């Protein structure tokens, strides 16, 4: 159990250190997210094997994990907020682009007349 707790601590520390790095703007974004997913998957599988900490050393490790986890949660929420904003921005640009491609598609206001003469 102590070795599993130590592994969880090491993975949480690696995740914490990775999330402290600035979220990439464009280059390296995919690798950044893939590493987060990989570390979270490893940590999740190990955490299922954990029991209550026994002894002073295990309690201290567990407390360190909890403290790092608070920062991990904040940084992940911030990263996912940036991703959400990028997705919304992309959707908006796509809709605007479609309006420029076919400006007469879609609903028109009452009383609007389009002259079909060229």
Secondary structure, 3 states (H helix, E strand, C coil): CHHHHHHHHHHHHHHHHHHHCCCCCCCCHHHHHHHHHHHHHHHHHHHCCCCCCCCHHHHHHHHHHHHHHHHHHHHHHHHHHHHHHHHHHHHHHHHHHHHHHCCCCCCCCCCCCCCCCC
